[in-house]
Amino acid sequence: MGSDERDRDEVPEGAFWSIEVRDQIRVHEADPVAVESDGAGEERRAADGQYAPFLRVTALRCPECDADRGWTAMGHWTDQARLICPVGHGWTPWPDDPDKGRSLMQELILAQGIESLRD
């Protein structure tokens, strides 16, 4: 059994999570400004020949007030993360990519479990 399967087995089925996230939520995304140089072109291609974009790490920000920390994340294991900023604006990051939003919720749930073990 892989570690992902063990993690899922330890998450209570049907549990609804409300998680306080004090720090930034940092994610990898394609860098729209990065320019591919001639020398790096072939190295940026995946095995299937598709272009592999340059990535950057950015903090999620509230689309209404630009807050980047002090979140409350809510949802079930199978939900996309629903974030509430400190001012109270609610939003779902990546509404057009449910898998990415679901992965974020699962990472936050697992991180919450790790933090509770430290206490």
Order of alpha helices (4+ residues) and beta strands (2+ residues): alpha-beta-beta-beta-beta-beta-beta-alpha
